[in-house]
């Protein structure tokens, strides 16, 4: 059996795009880890998930963000700058924990880990299908998130010419390799290939399954991917596989478990890897988001609170969510906790980490509802909508609060046919159902970053207003929907996004 030498710095050389070359060159050959067992490959894959925040810069870009007033203050200079610049869809080159640059950096680090795991599996010559499956899913997921953030939304008529992101398939063996962005089509083709090869191989045999691609998590990711390509039956199939039996017990029960709990108890349960069955994939990322999200100026103000958490949802009853805060300066829903990792006990210094939910059963369910609607299966779509409402609505009574197809068509009717303009045509009869799903998702996934992906996928015009009444519009197909490629990556030849 051949020992594989993997330098933990050089093996991640793609991170040179946003880091110092000198740091890499200074590494000695002795600073290496020998990847010579399944256990060490499994350890390598622990780092194959992008351990960084994206909600911090995507939420203020979305239509969830409003202006609270100059009185709102994070107390953290870079957080204030990040929040403001993303609200106005401006480019930013900060490299702090919660920045786009950091997410780019950590995602490519995760890809490098996955690629080295795949190479090590091949070199070992052992049957390690479960590890190979996880590595392929990790590589697909990280690239998918990168292309979703830094490129245009997938459109089959333009994907072959739209700029993608570098899809890295091999471990890094040179310091300054040649990387091209390729096209969105190329990226999507590679993601599809990795999903189709990796998903059948994944297993559920993990000590803490919620931090790995289990079968349910892998199917939930596949559901999201095919939602973006408009392959509706695949969305249904993978969502159903992710949900299992798909009853209320696998969803996040805000009415039964969260509403009666305190703020701290809600935050603890939200990202629990043991007590919350809705959490299919979690990651712990270095971030200070929990310290300032509630105080950021461009976040949940009074107007947005009324839009996202109205007094009555589609059933006519109140949502189960409690929006905490005495005024719009501090409005928030508890979804985050910080874990502080001490690096120097005597000095009291260390690094803050926040757990983030990457995939959930709630998302898989609503993906399926949207797919059912697109296929004209409205009874199935409304059944999933009702299932979602049943655990998110205050005092939900199925005898009175269950929606019929006609209820959705009436209560979620869309007068403006230009509101949602994805690359495909939404049938007129399906439009109300798609609107219902996106409206529900906006509430359920508030402050998780997912609204931006729906904004982008459906090519929605986004309007931001400041407290002085000024209006700022992100038009459909505006190039600013692509977060700018990090400046350091541009300096190494990665083409910038047009502005």
C-alpha distance (Angstrom), angle and dihedral (degrees) to the residues before:
residue distance angle dihedral
X1 . . .
X2 3.79 . .
X3 3.79 119.3 .
X4 3.77 112.3 -131.7
X5 3.79 114.8 -143.2
X6 3.78 111.4 -150.1
X7 3.76 120.4 180.0
X8 3.78 105.4 -150.2
X9 3.78 90.9 -144.3
X10 3.79 101.5 37.5
X11 3.79 91.1 42.5
X12 3.77 87.8 61.9
X13 3.76 94.0 48.1
X14 3.77 93.5 135.7
X15 3.77 86.0 75.5
X16 3.80 85.2 72.6
X17 3.77 84.3 89.5
X18 3.78 89.3 79.4
X19 3.80 103.3 16.2
X20 3.76 140.9 65.3
X21 3.78 119.9 -74.6
X22 3.79 89.5 -154.4
X23 3.81 91.0 63.7
X24 3.79 89.8 57.1
X25 3.77 95.4 43.8
X26 3.80 91.3 50.7
X27 3.81 92.9 59.9
X28 3.79 114.5 109.7
X29 3.81 123.8 -135.5
X30 3.80 89.6 -115.9
X31 3.80 92.6 63.6
X32 3.78 92.9 85.7
X33 3.76 140.1 119.1
X34 3.79 120.3 -138.5
X35 3.81 109.9 -132.8
X36 3.78 98.8 -157.9
X37 3.80 105.9 134.4
X38 3.81 141.6 47.1
X39 3.80 88.8 -112.1
X40 3.81 92.1 58.9
X41 3.80 91.5 47.1
X42 3.79 88.8 51.8
X43 3.80 89.0 51.4
X44 3.79 89.2 50.4
X45 3.80 90.4 54.6
X46 3.79 91.7 55.9
X47 3.81 84.7 75.9
X48 3.82 95.1 45.6
X49 3.81 93.8 92.3
X50 3.84 120.0 84.5
X51 3.80 100.4 -106.0
X52 3.79 97.2 -162.1
X53 3.79 140.7 93.1
X54 3.79 123.8 -100.2
X55 3.81 98.3 165.9
X56 3.82 88.7 73.1
X57 3.80 92.8 68.4
X58 3.82 102.9 22.8
X59 3.81 99.0 52.1
X60 3.83 95.1 60.3
X61 3.82 89.5 48.6
X62 3.80 92.0 56.6
X63 3.79 131.2 79.1
X64 3.82 88.0 -100.9
X65 3.82 91.8 79.8
X66 3.78 125.7 90.8
X67 3.80 134.6 170.8
X68 3.81 112.7 -97.0
X69 3.83 94.4 -174.4
X70 3.81 134.0 -97.5
X71 3.81 88.4 -74.5
X72 3.79 89.1 75.9
X73 3.77 108.5 93.1
X74 3.78 130.3 170.8
X75 3.79 91.3 -160.8
X76 3.82 87.3 -136.1
X77 3.79 116.0 98.9
X78 3.79 100.2 -149.8
X79 3.83 92.1 43.0
X80 3.80 90.1 52.8
X81 3.80 91.2 48.3
X82 3.81 93.1 46.4
X83 3.79 93.1 49.2
X84 3.79 93.2 48.0
X85 3.78 98.1 44.9
X86 3.79 93.9 47.5
X87 3.83 90.9 49.0
X88 3.80 87.9 58.5
X89 3.85 91.9 40.8
X90 3.79 92.9 -117.8
X91 3.79 126.1 155.1
X92 3.78 116.4 -103.5
X93 3.79 130.1 -168.9
X94 3.80 101.1 -170.2
X95 3.78 114.9 132.8
X96 3.81 99.0 -157.2
X97 3.80 123.1 130.3
X98 3.79 98.5 -86.9
X99 3.81 98.7 41.1
X100 3.83 130.1 110.8
X101 3.81 88.6 -115.5
X102 3.79 91.0 57.9
X103 3.80 91.2 49.6
X104 3.82 90.9 50.8
X105 3.78 89.6 48.8
X106 3.78 96.1 48.5
X107 3.81 93.7 43.5
X108 3.80 92.2 55.5
X109 3.79 89.8 45.6
X110 3.82 87.7 55.0
X111 3.81 90.1 49.3
X112 3.80 90.7 51.4
X113 3.81 90.1 52.1
X114 3.81 91.3 50.1
X115 3.81 92.4 47.9
X116 3.78 92.8 49.8
X117 3.79 90.0 49.3
X118 3.80 90.1 53.1
X119 3.80 91.8 48.5
X120 3.79 91.4 47.8
X121 3.79 91.9 50.2
X122 3.79 90.0 53.0
X123 3.81 92.7 47.1
X124 3.79 93.1 49.2
X125 3.79 90.6 55.0
X126 3.81 92.4 -145.9
X127 3.78 131.1 133.7
X128 3.79 99.7 -104.7
X129 3.77 100.8 149.6
X130 3.81 95.1 151.0
X131 3.80 91.2 55.9
X132 3.79 92.3 44.0
X133 3.79 89.9 50.8
X134 3.79 92.3 51.6
X135 3.80 92.3 47.3
X136 3.80 92.7 51.0
X137 3.80 92.3 48.3
X138 3.81 91.0 48.1
X139 3.80 91.5 50.9
X140 3.80 91.5 48.3
X141 3.80 93.6 47.3
X142 3.81 96.4 49.5
X143 3.81 92.3 48.3
X144 3.81 90.6 45.9
X145 3.79 91.8 53.9
X146 3.80 91.6 47.2
X147 3.80 94.2 50.3
X148 3.81 90.8 44.4
X149 3.80 91.1 54.5
X150 3.81 105.0 33.8
X151 3.83 102.2 32.6
X152 3.77 138.1 50.7
X153 3.78 120.4 -80.8
X154 3.78 114.1 -86.7
X155 3.80 113.3 -86.3
X156 3.82 116.3 165.9
X157 3.79 92.0 -149.2
X158 3.82 93.2 58.0
X159 3.83 104.1 19.3
X160 3.80 92.7 97.4
X161 3.80 90.0 62.1
X162 3.82 102.4 29.6
X163 3.80 112.3 100.0
X164 3.79 114.4 -107.0
X165 3.79 129.7 -174.7
X166 3.83 127.4 -92.4
X167 3.81 108.5 -78.5
X168 3.79 105.7 -150.1
X169 3.80 115.3 -157.3
X170 3.79 102.9 167.0
X171 3.81 136.4 52.2
X172 3.79 112.9 -95.5
X173 3.82 112.2 -98.3
X174 3.81 101.0 165.6
X175 3.75 131.3 54.0
X176 3.79 99.7 -128.5
X177 3.76 109.5 22.5
X178 3.78 125.2 177.5
X179 3.79 111.2 -99.9
X180 3.75 126.0 -176.1
X181 3.76 127.3 -170.9
X182 3.76 93.4 -132.0
X183 3.79 115.6 -171.8
X184 3.77 135.6 -58.4
X185 3.81 87.9 -113.1
X186 3.79 91.2 55.2
X187 3.79 91.4 49.5
X188 3.79 92.8 48.4
X189 3.81 92.0 47.4
X190 3.79 89.9 53.7
X191 3.80 93.1 46.0
X192 3.80 90.1 50.8
X193 3.80 91.3 49.9
X194 3.80 92.2 50.3
X195 3.81 92.7 47.5
X196 3.79 93.6 47.9
X197 3.81 91.9 47.9
X198 3.78 97.4 39.6
X199 3.80 106.7 39.0
X200 3.83 97.2 66.8
X201 3.81 89.3 53.1
X202 3.82 101.2 51.7
X203 3.78 120.4 105.7
X204 3.79 138.1 -164.7
X205 3.79 94.9 -127.5
X206 3.82 101.8 118.8
X207 3.79 132.7 124.0
X208 3.82 89.7 -131.5
X209 3.82 105.0 19.8
X210 3.82 95.8 -176.0
X211 3.82 91.0 71.3
X212 3.82 93.9 53.9
X213 3.79 140.7 58.2
X214 3.77 100.9 -91.8
X215 3.80 119.5 174.7
X216 3.80 90.8 -91.6
X217 3.80 93.8 47.8
X218 3.81 92.5 46.2
X219 3.80 91.0 51.2
X220 3.80 91.4 47.4
X221 3.79 89.9 54.1
X222 3.81 91.1 47.4
X223 3.81 88.2 51.2
X224 3.82 90.0 55.1
X225 3.80 92.6 46.5
X226 3.80 94.7 51.4
X227 3.80 90.6 45.0
X228 3.80 85.9 63.4
X229 3.81 92.6 49.9
X230 3.80 94.1 45.0
X231 3.81 95.8 -120.1
X232 3.77 95.7 145.8
X233 3.79 102.5 179.9
X234 3.80 90.0 51.5
X235 3.79 89.3 51.2
X236 3.81 89.2 53.5
X237 3.79 94.1 46.1
X238 3.80 95.6 48.2
X239 3.80 93.9 41.8
X240 3.79 90.2 51.9
X241 3.80 90.5 49.9
X242 3.81 90.3 49.5
X243 3.80 92.5 50.2
X244 3.79 98.1 45.3
X245 3.78 106.0 -167.3
X246 3.80 87.2 0.8
X247 3.79 98.6 -146.1
X248 3.81 126.6 145.8
X249 3.79 90.1 -89.9
X250 3.81 92.5 73.3
X251 3.82 94.0 51.0
X252 3.78 129.6 81.7
X253 3.81 102.5 -89.8
X254 3.78 101.8 -148.7
X255 3.78 92.9 165.6
X256 3.80 97.4 50.5
X257 3.82 103.7 29.8
X258 3.80 108.9 22.0
X259 3.80 109.9 34.3
X260 3.83 94.0 58.3
X261 3.83 91.3 48.0
X262 3.80 131.8 86.9
X263 3.80 123.4 -106.2
X264 3.80 91.7 -99.4
X265 3.79 93.0 46.2
X266 3.80 91.3 50.6
X267 3.80 92.6 50.0
X268 3.80 91.2 47.8
X269 3.79 94.0 50.4
X270 3.80 94.5 43.5
X271 3.80 94.2 69.8
X272 3.79 98.0 26.7
X273 3.78 115.0 138.0
X274 3.80 92.4 -158.4
X275 3.80 112.4 31.5
X276 3.82 101.2 38.1
X277 3.82 111.7 71.3
X278 3.81 92.1 -174.2
X279 3.81 91.3 70.2
X280 3.80 106.9 93.3
X281 3.80 98.6 164.0
X282 3.80 129.2 16.2
X283 3.77 133.1 176.8
X284 3.78 131.9 -167.5
X285 3.79 108.7 -140.1
X286 3.77 131.9 -176.7
X287 3.80 102.0 -105.8
X288 3.78 144.4 133.3
X289 3.81 93.3 -153.3
X290 3.79 92.5 118.2
X291 3.81 89.1 60.5
X292 3.78 97.2 59.6
X293 3.82 116.1 12.1
X294 3.80 93.1 99.0
X295 3.82 91.9 49.2
X296 3.81 98.5 43.9
X297 3.78 112.7 119.2
X298 3.80 96.9 -133.4
X299 3.76 102.1 53.3
X300 3.80 136.8 83.0
X301 3.80 109.0 -11.5
X302 3.81 128.2 168.6
X303 3.80 95.5 -84.6
X304 3.80 94.0 47.7
X305 3.79 90.7 45.0
X306 3.81 89.0 57.3
X307 3.82 90.5 48.8
X308 3.78 98.6 45.8
X309 3.82 100.5 33.1
X310 3.82 103.9 29.5
X311 3.78 120.6 179.5
X312 3.81 89.0 -107.0
X313 3.78 128.0 28.6
X314 3.79 126.0 -155.6
X315 3.79 91.5 -66.3
X316 3.78 91.7 57.5
X317 3.81 90.4 -113.6
X318 3.82 128.6 104.3
X319 3.78 122.3 -91.3
X320 3.80 115.9 -107.7
X321 3.79 91.8 -127.5
X322 3.77 119.3 113.6
X323 3.78 112.2 -149.0
X324 3.79 104.2 -151.7
X325 3.79 125.1 -150.9
X326 3.78 134.0 80.8
X327 3.80 93.4 -117.3
X328 3.78 140.1 5.8
X329 3.80 88.5 -85.6
X330 3.79 89.6 74.9
X331 3.81 105.4 22.6
X332 3.80 110.7 144.2
X333 3.79 145.4 136.0
X334 3.84 115.3 -126.4
X335 3.78 108.7 -109.5
X336 3.80 104.8 131.5
X337 3.78 141.1 66.9
X338 3.75 128.7 -178.0
X339 3.79 123.8 -133.7
X340 3.78 113.8 -163.9
X341 3.78 115.0 -150.1
X342 3.80 109.0 -156.2
X343 3.79 114.2 -139.7
X344 3.80 97.6 173.0
X345 3.79 115.1 28.4
X346 3.80 94.6 -171.8
X347 3.79 94.4 49.9
X348 3.79 93.2 38.9
X349 3.79 91.8 -129.5
X350 3.76 130.4 138.9
X351 3.80 145.7 120.7
X352 3.82 128.6 -71.2
X353 3.80 119.1 -131.6
X354 3.79 130.2 -170.4
X355 3.79 126.6 -163.6
X356 3.80 114.9 -129.1
X357 3.81 129.8 -167.0
X358 3.80 108.5 -127.1
X359 3.81 100.4 174.1
X360 3.78 132.2 12.9
X361 3.78 142.3 175.5
X362 3.81 89.8 -116.1
X363 3.79 90.3 62.6
X364 3.81 93.1 45.9
X365 3.81 90.4 51.8
X366 3.79 94.3 51.4
X367 3.79 92.1 43.5
X368 3.79 86.3 57.3
X369 3.80 92.4 48.0
X370 3.81 90.6 53.8
X371 3.80 91.3 47.9
X372 3.80 91.8 49.4
X373 3.79 89.1 52.2
X374 3.80 92.3 50.3
X375 3.81 89.2 53.4
X376 3.81 92.0 48.8
X377 3.81 93.2 -111.7
X378 3.78 93.8 135.5
X379 3.81 98.2 161.7
X380 3.80 89.3 58.0
X381 3.80 91.6 44.4
X382 3.79 93.4 52.7
X383 3.81 90.5 46.2
X384 3.81 89.8 59.0
X385 3.80 91.3 44.5
X386 3.80 89.8 52.9
X387 3.79 90.9 47.8
X388 3.79 90.0 54.7
X389 3.79 93.0 47.3
X390 3.80 92.5 47.6
X391 3.82 92.9 71.3
X392 3.80 98.3 32.1
X393 3.83 101.1 48.2
X394 3.79 124.8 87.0
X395 3.80 112.7 -111.1
X396 3.79 91.4 -8.7
X397 3.80 111.6 -163.0
X398 3.81 114.0 -171.6
X399 3.80 90.3 -156.6
X400 3.80 90.9 64.7
X401 3.81 107.8 14.4
X402 3.81 102.7 50.1
X403 3.79 111.0 114.7
X404 3.78 124.2 -134.8
X405 3.80 124.5 -149.9
X406 3.79 89.3 -101.1
X407 3.82 90.8 53.1
X408 3.79 91.9 56.9
X409 3.80 91.7 46.2
X410 3.80 90.4 52.6
X411 3.79 103.3 37.1
X412 3.78 96.5 42.2
X413 3.78 99.8 36.5
X414 3.81 112.9 147.4
X415 3.78 116.5 -141.8
X416 3.79 94.7 -176.9
X417 3.79 111.2 65.3
X418 3.81 90.1 -169.0
X419 3.81 93.7 62.5
X420 3.81 93.2 91.8
X421 3.79 116.6 31.1
X422 3.81 110.8 165.1
X423 3.80 120.3 163.4
X424 3.82 89.6 -89.0
X425 3.79 128.7 59.8
X426 3.79 116.2 -105.3
X427 3.83 108.7 -140.9
X428 3.80 111.3 -118.0
X429 3.82 92.2 -120.2
X430 3.81 90.6 51.6
X431 3.79 96.0 49.1
X432 3.81 96.2 86.6
X433 3.81 90.9 50.1
X434 3.80 92.8 49.7
X435 3.80 88.5 48.5
X436 3.80 90.4 50.3
X437 3.80 92.5 51.2
X438 3.81 94.3 47.1
X439 3.80 91.4 46.2
X440 3.80 91.9 51.6
X441 3.81 91.8 45.6
X442 3.79 90.3 51.6
X443 3.79 89.7 60.1
X444 3.79 99.2 38.1
X445 3.80 95.6 47.2
X446 3.79 97.7 37.8
X447 3.82 110.5 149.7
X448 3.80 93.8 10.5
X449 3.82 97.1 97.7
X450 3.81 95.5 -116.8
X451 3.80 94.4 110.6
X452 3.80 89.7 68.2
X453 3.80 90.7 57.1
X454 3.82 89.9 52.7
X455 3.81 90.3 46.0
X456 3.79 88.8 53.1
X457 3.80 98.3 39.9
X458 3.81 92.2 51.8
X459 3.79 93.0 39.5
X460 3.80 93.0 -126.5
X461 3.77 121.4 -178.1
X462 3.80 107.9 -119.9
X463 3.78 122.7 -150.1
X464 3.79 123.1 -165.4
X465 3.78 123.4 -172.1
X466 3.76 129.0 -165.7
X467 3.81 124.4 -146.7
X468 3.81 90.8 -96.8
X469 3.79 92.3 61.8
X470 3.78 96.9 -105.0
X471 3.79 113.8 147.8
X472 3.81 124.0 -142.3
X473 3.79 118.1 -171.0
X474 3.78 131.1 -161.3
X475 3.77 100.7 -160.8
X476 3.77 124.8 -147.9
X477 3.81 110.6 -80.6
X478 3.82 91.5 12.8
X479 3.80 109.1 162.1
X480 3.81 90.0 -131.6
X481 3.80 87.9 75.3
X482 3.79 84.1 81.7
X483 3.78 109.0 74.7
X484 3.79 107.4 -129.6
X485 3.79 118.8 -96.8
X486 3.84 108.7 -107.1
X487 3.78 112.6 -89.1
X488 3.81 93.7 -124.4
X489 3.81 90.3 52.9
X490 3.80 89.1 52.4
X491 3.80 89.4 53.4
X492 3.81 88.3 60.6
X493 3.78 92.9 53.8
X494 3.81 103.4 -88.0
X495 3.81 103.9 141.2
X496 3.80 115.4 -117.7
X497 3.77 123.6 -123.3
X498 3.82 115.4 -99.9
X499 3.75 118.9 -103.6
